[in-house]
Structure formats: structure tokens, C-alpha cells
Amino acid sequence: MAAGAAATRVDVARALRDAGFTALLSFGLFLPLVGFQTVNDFQNKLIVVSRWPFLFGLVAFVAIARFVFSVTVVTYLEQRRQRPVAARSPAREWIRRWVAPFAIGFVVIYPPLIVAINGFGGAVKWIDNFGIQILIYVMLGWGLNIVVGLAGLLDLGYVAFYAVGAYSYALLAKAFGLSFWLLLPLAGILASCWGILLGFPVLRLRGDYLAIVTLAFGEIIRLVLINWVDLTNGYAGITGIPRPTFFSIPFTADEDGFAAVFGLEYSPLYRVIFLYYIILALALLTAFVTLRLRRLPVGRAWEALREDEIACRSLGINTTNTKLTAFAMGAMFAGFAGSFFATRQGFISPESFTFLESATILSIVVLGGMGSQIGVAIAAIVMIGGTEIMRELDFLKDIFGPAFDPTQYRMLLFGFAMVLIMIWRPRGLIATREPSVFLKEHKSIGADLIGEGHG
């Protein structure tokens, strides 16, 4: 007992060494990124301006954070590794049972709640920029979770299917005047076909090689959208994309618009709320289908493929069909999200479907916990909602100056958060992995079978 306490007591000297090394490393990293800034002078010449106070303040903050982390979190992690794995507590069971119904109830009443708090004028921003934007990435994360989290196929070109869905809806809607409700499943089917086309060339690839090929596929789709000007209009994009209607009633200020038909004062908020509930329904559909598929033979085949492809083949599972179905299902939900993105924006261009989008969606899946629906949703809320919240932090300009823009540092904070998560929770926020099918008794996978701890 004494030996265990001595092994886990706070080592201040080591914490100071870590803090000093972190300070030097952060200074070298932030010096070109934060220490210098290029601005235009009164003669419109580009000059370099140093920002030493801000740089040293940032380095000091990182060093202090590292010291606190070393004396608190590291000690806690060492103590937790020495403790035996305990059975699941009643509190955890209660959270597991009620968190999903509570979350669904909250997102359903979110628009009227925001309207009640901020009024009609201030609710548009919170419902559109936060509610709709977050739900789009939640849906994309759940779709990619099928490919990466369940089937274990690393896909770095997922945004290609997102683009296929968006351009399919935009082109067909403008060329043939078809409605959103008819083109929504069609966009998903077309994206699914492209997912199968991607699946065939990569059937024998795994790991890094699979990631490189899928990354190339995403870039190929983007370059095709840029260079096929006759069809996609290139960099100029496609404008005037038709909006969805409420049973053929448009959300316009005309006499036949939604507000006039129902005797209401016209407000753009009605269309925003309508779009919110559309993407909410699509996201819930994605979650429901995914959960049902996990309990079907194809879902169990995905998980077997993820754990060990050789063992999966030895059991007689057709790995070719298993991979193709994973790519097809994941691509279909990306196509749904892409068609919704096109009708929400009314304008799309290749710049909306870059590799950064794929990296963001993949990061949501990894940080949330591969295979975890709740974890992916939490990661999407933190990442996308956090980015939007940074636009509202105007008080930071009083501290760092009027030229300070918090959104410029979102990728820096995002990378810092990824490092913390990889240290604290290597398998994501929700790292518990439970079998989809169990015999007689529902048990978590024991710690003796998993290197990172409790299953």
C-alpha cells in the first residue's frame, strides 16, 4: 500500500521539468504563428509587426496548464491504472438509460425554447448557426461512424459523398424542377452508388493505404467539380438552388407564402425552424438505422471486420460485400446531408467540400469514440458549437486589442483539444465498447482484454 502511494504521489520536480520543456516547445511553435503579424501600412506596404506580450502570455499560459496537468491529471491517471476495474455503478446505468431520451427531448423543444429566450429577431442566429449547423455534422459523423467506427475502414475522402449529394440535388432541381422531397432519396442513392464505386478498388487495401486512396478519391471529386465547368460551373458554383416547401407552400413574403396562408406576420424564422426539423429528422433517421443495422447480421459482420479481417474471413463472412455495404450506407447518409446543405444554403461551390471538411468529420468520430453514437454527437457539439461560440467572444478584444479575432485560433485550440483527448481518453470520449449481441447476460468487455482499461 505504501509502495503504491509513493509511486503515485505528486512529483513537483518532474512537473516543473515538463512545464519548462513545454514552454520552450510552445515558444518555438508560436513564434512564427503568433509572434509576428503582417499588416498593411498607410502606404499599402506589407510590414511585419511583432506581438511579444501576446506571445509570452500565451507561452506562460501553456506552461502553467502543463504544470497543473502534471500535478493533477497525471497523478490521477496513475492512481486509476492501479485500481481494479469496478463494476458499472448505478449512476452510470442511470445516465446510460436517460441521456438519450433527454437529449432527444431537448433538441425537439430547442427552437421554441430559443424563441422564448431571444425573441423572433435574435433566435435566427442560434437556431441556424448552432442548431442546424451542429445537426449537419452530427449526421455526417454518424454516417462516417458506420465506415470508420463499425467497419474499421479509415476513410479520408468522406466529403466526396457529401459533395455528390449536394451537386446531385442542385443540378437536378435546377434542370428538371423536381422537389426537395423527391430528390432527397435520389441524392442518397447516387451518393451510395459512388460509395460502391470507391469500395471496389480498395477491397484489398487496409490501414494507411486505404486512407491514401480515399483521400485521393475525395480530391478527385473536388477537382472534377472545379474543372467540369459546363456541368458544375467550376469555382463560380451553382446559385439559385430551390428551397424546400411545406406541402407546396413556400416560405416567402408573397400572398401564397407560409406566413400569409396561416395569417402570420412574415419572418425568415419560419423557414429556419422548418429546416431545423428537417435535419433533425434526418439525423434521427441516421441514428435509428445505424442502431438497427448493428443488431442485424450485416452489423455484426462490420464489427467482426473491424476487429480482425483474417478471422472474419475464416468464419465464412464475405468481406467484399461487408466492405461495400459499409461504404454504401455511409455514403448514402452523406448524400442526404449534402442535399440538405444545398437547399439550406441556396448556393454551393467546390470550396465547400475541401479536405478540411473530411478531416473535421473524421475528428468528430475519433474524438467522440469510434462506434459510439452518443460520443459522436457530443464531439460534434463541442467542435462545431465551440467554433460558433468563438465568434461571440467579443470581450476578448478588450483584453488582446481590437484586431484580435478568436476564430483565427480555432484550429490551434482544436489541435490542443485533440492532444488532450488522446492523452486522457485514447479511444475517445465514450470509450465503452459493448457487444451488439450477447449471450444470457449483458456485460462490458473486461480490462484484461483491453490495453487501455475498462471496456
C-alpha positions as CSV (number, residue, x, y, z in Angstrom):
1,M,0.0,0.0,0.0
2,A,2.8,2.4,0.9
3,A,4.7,1.5,-2.3
4,G,1.6,2.3,-4.3
5,A,1.1,5.7,-2.5
6,A,4.8,6.5,-3.1
7,A,4.5,5.7,-6.7
8,T,1.5,7.9,-7.3
9,R,2.4,11.0,-5.1
10,V,3.0,14.3,-6.8
11,D,6.4,14.7,-8.3
12,V,6.8,18.5,-8.4
13,A,10.3,18.4,-9.9
14,R,9.2,16.3,-12.8
15,A,6.2,18.6,-13.3
16,L,8.5,21.7,-13.4
17,R,10.7,20.0,-16.0
18,D,7.7,19.2,-18.1
19,A,6.4,22.7,-17.8
20,G,9.8,24.2,-18.8
21,F,10.1,21.9,-21.8
22,T,6.6,22.6,-22.9
23,A,7.3,26.4,-22.6
24,L,10.3,26.1,-24.9
25,L,8.4,23.9,-27.4
26,S,5.4,26.2,-27.4
27,F,7.7,29.3,-27.9
28,G,9.3,27.7,-30.9
29,L,5.9,26.8,-32.3
30,F,4.0,30.0,-31.6
31,L,6.9,32.4,-32.6
32,P,6.2,32.3,-36.4
33,L,2.4,31.7,-35.9
34,V,1.6,34.3,-33.2
35,G,4.7,36.3,-32.5
36,F,4.6,38.1,-35.9
37,Q,1.8,39.5,-37.9
38,T,1.8,41.0,-41.4
39,V,-0.3,44.2,-41.9
40,N,-0.6,47.0,-44.5
41,D,0.8,50.4,-43.5
42,F,-0.6,53.8,-44.7
43,Q,1.4,53.4,-48.0
44,N,-0.2,50.0,-48.6
45,K,3.1,48.2,-48.0
46,L,3.2,44.9,-46.2
47,I,5.1,45.1,-43.0
48,V,5.8,42.7,-40.1
49,V,4.6,43.7,-36.7
50,S,5.8,41.8,-33.5
51,R,3.4,40.8,-30.8
52,W,5.7,39.9,-27.9
53,P,3.3,40.5,-25.0
54,F,0.7,38.3,-26.5
55,L,3.3,35.6,-27.4
56,F,4.8,35.5,-23.9
57,G,1.4,35.5,-22.3
58,L,0.4,32.5,-24.4
59,V,3.6,30.6,-23.7
60,A,3.1,31.3,-19.9
61,F,-0.5,30.0,-20.1
62,V,0.6,26.8,-21.8
63,A,3.4,26.3,-19.3
64,I,1.1,26.8,-16.3
65,A,-1.5,24.5,-17.9
66,R,1.1,21.8,-18.4
67,F,2.3,22.1,-14.8
68,V,-1.3,21.8,-13.4
69,F,-1.9,18.9,-15.7
70,S,1.2,17.1,-14.5
71,V,0.5,17.5,-10.8
72,T,-3.2,16.7,-11.1
73,V,-4.3,14.7,-14.1
74,V,-1.2,12.6,-14.5
75,T,-1.3,11.6,-10.8
76,Y,-5.0,10.7,-11.1
77,L,-4.4,8.6,-14.2
78,E,-1.6,6.7,-12.5
79,Q,-3.9,6.0,-9.5
80,R,-6.7,4.9,-11.7
81,R,-4.5,2.4,-13.5
82,Q,-3.5,0.8,-10.2
83,R,-7.2,0.4,-9.1
84,P,-9.0,-2.8,-10.0
85,V,-11.8,-2.4,-12.6
86,A,-15.1,-1.9,-10.8
87,A,-18.5,-3.0,-11.9
88,R,-20.7,-0.4,-13.6
89,S,-22.2,1.9,-11.0
90,P,-25.9,2.6,-10.7
91,A,-25.3,6.2,-11.5
92,R,-23.7,5.2,-14.8
93,E,-26.6,2.9,-15.6
94,W,-29.0,5.8,-14.9
95,I,-27.0,8.1,-17.2
96,R,-26.9,5.4,-19.9
97,R,-30.6,4.9,-19.7
98,W,-31.8,8.5,-19.6
99,V,-29.3,10.6,-21.5
100,A,-30.6,9.7,-25.0
101,P,-34.3,10.4,-24.2
102,F,-33.3,13.7,-22.5
103,A,-31.2,14.7,-25.5
104,I,-33.9,13.9,-28.0
105,G,-36.5,15.9,-25.9
106,F,-34.1,18.9,-25.7
107,V,-33.4,19.1,-29.4
108,V,-37.1,18.8,-30.2
109,I,-38.0,21.8,-28.0
110,Y,-34.8,23.7,-28.8
111,P,-36.4,26.1,-31.4
112,P,-39.4,27.3,-29.2
113,L,-37.1,27.5,-26.2
114,I,-34.7,29.8,-28.1
115,V,-37.6,31.9,-29.4
116,A,-38.9,32.3,-25.9
117,I,-35.5,33.4,-24.6
118,N,-34.2,35.6,-27.5
119,G,-37.4,36.5,-29.4
120,F,-38.0,36.3,-33.1
121,G,-35.2,38.6,-34.1
122,G,-32.4,37.0,-32.0
123,A,-33.5,33.4,-32.5
124,V,-32.4,33.0,-36.1
125,K,-28.7,33.0,-35.4
126,W,-29.0,30.5,-32.6
127,I,-31.2,28.1,-34.5
128,D,-29.4,28.3,-37.8
129,N,-25.7,28.8,-36.9
130,F,-25.8,26.5,-33.9
131,G,-28.8,24.1,-34.2
132,I,-28.8,23.4,-37.9
133,Q,-25.0,23.5,-38.3
134,I,-24.3,21.2,-35.5
135,L,-27.0,18.7,-36.6
136,I,-25.5,18.6,-40.1
137,Y,-22.1,17.5,-38.6
138,V,-23.8,15.1,-36.2
139,M,-25.5,13.4,-39.2
140,L,-22.2,13.3,-41.1
141,G,-20.4,11.9,-38.1
142,W,-23.0,9.2,-37.7
143,G,-22.7,8.3,-41.3
144,L,-18.9,8.1,-41.2
145,N,-19.1,6.2,-38.0
146,I,-20.5,3.3,-40.0
147,V,-17.4,3.2,-42.1
148,V,-14.8,4.0,-39.6
149,G,-16.3,3.1,-36.2
150,L,-18.2,-0.1,-37.0
151,A,-16.4,-1.5,-40.1
152,G,-12.9,-0.1,-39.2
153,L,-12.3,1.3,-42.7
154,L,-10.3,4.6,-42.5
155,D,-12.0,7.0,-44.9
156,L,-10.3,10.4,-45.5
157,G,-12.5,11.3,-48.5
158,Y,-15.9,11.2,-47.0
159,V,-16.6,14.7,-48.1
160,A,-16.8,13.5,-51.7
161,F,-20.1,11.8,-51.0
162,Y,-21.3,14.9,-49.2
163,A,-20.4,16.8,-52.4
164,V,-22.2,14.2,-54.7
165,G,-25.4,14.6,-52.7
166,A,-25.2,18.4,-52.8
167,Y,-24.5,18.7,-56.5
168,S,-27.0,15.9,-57.4
169,Y,-29.8,17.9,-55.7
170,A,-28.7,21.3,-57.1
171,L,-28.3,20.1,-60.7
172,L,-31.5,18.0,-60.9
173,A,-33.6,20.6,-59.1
174,K,-32.5,23.4,-61.4
175,A,-32.6,21.3,-64.6
176,F,-35.9,19.5,-64.1
177,G,-37.6,21.5,-61.3
178,L,-38.0,18.4,-59.1
179,S,-39.0,18.9,-55.4
180,F,-36.7,18.5,-52.5
181,W,-38.6,15.6,-51.1
182,L,-38.2,13.7,-54.4
183,L,-34.6,14.5,-54.8
184,L,-33.6,13.8,-51.2
185,P,-33.7,9.9,-51.6
186,L,-32.3,10.2,-55.1
187,A,-29.3,12.1,-53.9
188,G,-28.7,9.5,-51.2
189,I,-28.9,6.7,-53.8
190,L,-26.5,8.4,-56.2
191,A,-24.0,9.0,-53.3
192,S,-24.4,5.4,-52.3
193,C,-23.5,4.3,-55.9
194,W,-20.4,6.4,-55.7
195,G,-19.6,4.7,-52.4
196,I,-19.8,1.3,-54.1
197,L,-17.5,2.6,-56.9
198,L,-15.0,3.7,-54.3
199,G,-15.3,0.3,-52.5
200,F,-14.4,-1.9,-55.4
201,P,-10.8,-0.5,-55.9
202,V,-10.0,-0.6,-52.2
203,L,-11.2,-4.1,-51.4
204,R,-7.6,-5.4,-50.8
205,L,-6.4,-2.3,-49.0
206,R,-6.1,-1.7,-45.3
207,G,-4.8,0.9,-42.9
208,D,-2.6,3.7,-44.3
209,Y,-3.0,2.5,-47.9
210,L,-6.8,2.7,-47.6
211,A,-6.6,6.2,-46.1
212,I,-4.4,7.4,-49.0
213,V,-6.7,6.0,-51.7
214,T,-9.8,7.5,-50.1
215,L,-8.1,10.8,-49.7
216,A,-7.2,10.8,-53.4
217,F,-10.8,9.9,-54.2
218,G,-12.1,13.0,-52.3
219,E,-9.6,15.2,-54.1
220,I,-10.5,13.7,-57.5
221,I,-14.2,14.6,-56.9
222,R,-13.3,18.1,-55.9
223,L,-11.1,18.6,-59.0
224,V,-13.8,17.3,-61.2
225,L,-16.3,19.8,-59.7
226,I,-13.8,22.6,-60.4
227,N,-12.8,21.6,-64.0
228,W,-16.1,20.3,-65.4
229,V,-17.3,23.9,-65.9
230,D,-20.1,23.0,-68.3
231,L,-21.9,20.9,-65.7
232,T,-20.8,22.4,-62.3
233,N,-19.9,26.0,-63.3
234,G,-16.5,25.5,-61.8
235,Y,-15.4,27.8,-59.0
236,A,-18.4,30.0,-59.5
237,G,-20.6,27.3,-58.1
238,I,-24.4,26.9,-58.6
239,T,-26.7,29.6,-57.4
240,G,-30.5,29.8,-57.1
241,I,-31.0,26.3,-55.7
242,P,-34.7,25.8,-55.0
243,R,-35.8,25.8,-51.3
244,P,-38.0,23.1,-49.7
245,T,-41.6,23.9,-49.3
246,F,-44.2,23.0,-46.6
247,F,-46.7,20.9,-48.5
248,S,-46.1,23.1,-51.6
249,I,-46.3,26.3,-49.5
250,P,-43.1,28.3,-50.0
251,F,-41.6,30.3,-47.2
252,T,-41.8,33.7,-49.0
253,A,-43.3,37.1,-48.3
254,D,-45.8,36.7,-51.1
255,E,-49.6,36.2,-50.7
256,D,-49.2,32.5,-51.2
257,G,-46.3,32.2,-48.7
258,F,-46.3,30.3,-45.4
259,A,-46.9,33.4,-43.2
260,A,-49.8,34.7,-45.4
261,V,-51.6,31.3,-45.6
262,F,-51.6,30.8,-41.9
263,G,-52.3,34.5,-41.1
264,L,-48.9,35.2,-39.5
265,E,-46.5,38.2,-39.8
266,Y,-43.7,37.3,-42.3
267,S,-40.4,36.3,-40.7
268,P,-37.4,34.3,-42.0
269,L,-37.5,32.4,-38.8
270,Y,-40.3,30.1,-40.0
271,R,-38.1,28.8,-42.8
272,V,-35.2,28.3,-40.4
273,I,-37.3,26.4,-37.9
274,F,-38.6,24.2,-40.8
275,L,-35.1,23.5,-42.0
276,Y,-34.1,22.7,-38.4
277,Y,-36.8,20.0,-38.0
278,I,-35.9,18.5,-41.4
279,I,-32.2,18.0,-40.5
280,L,-33.3,16.8,-37.0
281,A,-35.5,14.1,-38.6
282,L,-32.7,13.1,-41.0
283,A,-30.2,12.9,-38.1
284,L,-32.6,10.8,-36.0
285,L,-33.2,8.6,-39.0
286,T,-29.5,8.0,-39.4
287,A,-29.1,7.1,-35.7
288,F,-32.1,4.7,-35.8
289,V,-31.0,2.9,-39.0
290,T,-27.4,2.6,-37.6
291,L,-28.6,1.1,-34.3
292,R,-30.9,-1.3,-36.1
293,L,-28.1,-2.4,-38.6
294,R,-25.7,-3.1,-35.7
295,R,-28.1,-5.8,-34.5
296,L,-28.5,-7.4,-37.9
297,P,-26.0,-9.9,-39.4
298,V,-24.5,-7.1,-41.6
299,G,-23.8,-5.0,-38.5
300,R,-22.1,-7.9,-36.7
301,A,-20.1,-8.6,-39.9
302,W,-18.9,-4.9,-39.8
303,E,-17.8,-5.3,-36.2
304,A,-16.0,-8.6,-37.0
305,L,-14.3,-6.9,-39.9
306,R,-13.1,-4.1,-37.7
307,E,-11.7,-6.4,-35.0
308,D,-9.8,-8.9,-37.3
309,E,-10.3,-9.2,-41.1
310,I,-8.5,-12.6,-41.3
311,A,-10.6,-14.1,-38.5
312,C,-13.6,-12.6,-40.3
313,R,-12.8,-14.5,-43.5
314,S,-12.1,-17.7,-41.6
315,L,-15.6,-17.6,-40.2
316,G,-17.0,-17.5,-43.8
317,I,-18.1,-13.9,-43.8
318,N,-18.0,-12.3,-47.3
319,T,-15.6,-9.4,-46.6
320,T,-16.2,-8.0,-50.1
321,N,-19.9,-7.5,-49.5
322,T,-19.3,-6.3,-46.0
323,K,-17.0,-3.5,-47.1
324,L,-19.2,-2.5,-49.9
325,T,-22.3,-2.3,-47.7
326,A,-20.4,-0.1,-45.2
327,F,-19.2,2.3,-47.9
328,A,-22.7,2.4,-49.5
329,M,-24.6,3.0,-46.2
330,G,-22.1,5.7,-45.0
331,A,-22.2,7.4,-48.4
332,M,-26.0,7.4,-48.5
333,F,-26.3,9.4,-45.3
334,A,-23.6,11.8,-46.6
335,G,-25.7,12.2,-49.7
336,F,-28.8,13.1,-47.6
337,A,-26.8,15.6,-45.7
338,G,-25.3,17.1,-48.9
339,S,-28.8,17.6,-50.4
340,F,-29.9,19.3,-47.3
341,F,-26.8,21.5,-47.3
342,A,-27.5,22.6,-50.8
343,T,-31.1,23.5,-50.2
344,R,-30.3,25.3,-47.0
345,Q,-27.5,27.4,-48.5
346,G,-29.1,28.0,-51.9
347,F,-25.5,28.1,-53.3
348,I,-22.8,25.5,-53.4
349,S,-19.2,25.6,-54.8
350,P,-16.2,23.3,-54.7
351,E,-14.8,25.4,-51.8
352,S,-17.4,23.9,-49.5
353,F,-16.1,20.4,-50.0
354,T,-12.4,20.5,-49.2
355,F,-10.2,18.0,-47.3
356,L,-10.6,20.1,-44.2
357,E,-14.3,19.0,-44.1
358,S,-13.3,15.4,-44.2
359,A,-10.7,15.9,-41.5
360,T,-13.3,17.6,-39.3
361,I,-15.8,14.8,-39.7
362,L,-13.2,12.1,-39.1
363,S,-12.0,14.0,-36.0
364,I,-15.6,14.1,-34.7
365,V,-15.8,10.3,-35.0
366,V,-12.4,9.7,-33.4
367,L,-12.8,12.2,-30.5
368,G,-16.3,11.0,-29.8
369,G,-15.3,7.4,-29.7
370,M,-15.4,5.1,-32.7
371,G,-18.7,3.2,-32.8
372,S,-20.4,5.4,-30.2
373,Q,-23.4,7.3,-31.3
374,I,-23.6,9.5,-28.2
375,G,-19.9,10.2,-28.3
376,V,-20.0,11.4,-31.9
377,A,-22.9,13.7,-31.1
378,I,-21.0,15.2,-28.1
379,A,-17.9,15.7,-30.2
380,A,-19.9,17.4,-32.9
381,I,-21.5,19.8,-30.4
382,V,-18.1,20.6,-28.8
383,M,-16.2,21.1,-32.1
384,I,-18.8,22.9,-34.2
385,G,-20.6,24.6,-31.4
386,G,-17.3,25.7,-29.9
387,T,-16.3,27.3,-33.2
388,E,-19.5,29.2,-33.4
389,I,-19.3,30.3,-29.8
390,M,-15.8,31.8,-30.5
391,R,-17.5,34.2,-32.9
392,E,-19.4,35.6,-29.9
393,L,-16.4,36.3,-27.7
394,D,-16.2,40.0,-28.4
395,F,-15.0,40.7,-24.8
396,L,-11.6,39.2,-25.7
397,K,-10.9,42.2,-28.0
398,D,-10.8,44.3,-24.8
399,I,-8.0,42.1,-23.5
400,F,-5.9,41.4,-26.6
401,G,-6.8,44.5,-28.7
402,P,-9.4,45.4,-31.3
403,A,-7.6,43.5,-34.1
404,F,-7.9,40.2,-32.2
405,D,-10.1,37.6,-33.9
406,P,-10.8,34.5,-31.8
407,T,-11.9,32.5,-34.8
408,Q,-8.3,32.6,-36.2
409,Y,-7.2,30.4,-33.4
410,R,-9.9,27.8,-33.6
411,M,-7.6,25.2,-35.3
412,L,-5.0,25.8,-32.7
413,L,-7.5,25.2,-29.9
414,F,-8.8,22.2,-31.9
415,G,-5.4,20.6,-32.1
416,F,-4.8,21.3,-28.4
417,A,-8.1,19.6,-27.6
418,M,-7.2,16.6,-29.7
419,V,-3.9,16.2,-27.9
420,L,-5.7,16.3,-24.5
421,I,-8.3,13.8,-25.6
422,M,-5.6,11.4,-26.9
423,I,-3.8,11.6,-23.6
424,W,-6.9,11.4,-21.4
425,R,-9.1,9.2,-23.4
426,P,-7.2,7.4,-26.2
427,R,-10.3,5.7,-27.5
428,G,-12.5,8.8,-27.5
429,L,-14.9,10.5,-25.1
430,I,-17.2,7.5,-24.9
431,A,-14.7,4.6,-25.0
432,T,-17.0,1.9,-23.7
433,R,-17.3,-0.9,-26.3
434,E,-20.1,-3.3,-25.7
435,P,-21.1,-6.3,-28.0
436,S,-24.2,-5.8,-30.1
437,V,-25.2,-9.4,-29.4
438,F,-24.7,-11.1,-26.1
439,L,-25.5,-14.5,-24.5
440,K,-27.7,-14.6,-21.4
441,E,-26.1,-11.6,-19.7
442,H,-25.1,-8.1,-20.9
443,K,-21.5,-7.5,-19.9
444,S,-18.9,-4.9,-20.8
445,I,-15.6,-6.2,-22.2
446,G,-13.2,-6.7,-19.3
447,A,-10.0,-4.8,-18.7
448,D,-7.9,-7.9,-19.1
449,L,-8.8,-8.0,-22.8
450,I,-8.2,-4.3,-23.5
451,G,-5.0,-2.4,-23.0
452,E,-6.5,1.0,-22.3
453,G,-8.5,-0.1,-19.3
454,H,-12.2,-0.7,-18.7
455,G,-14.0,-1.8,-21.9
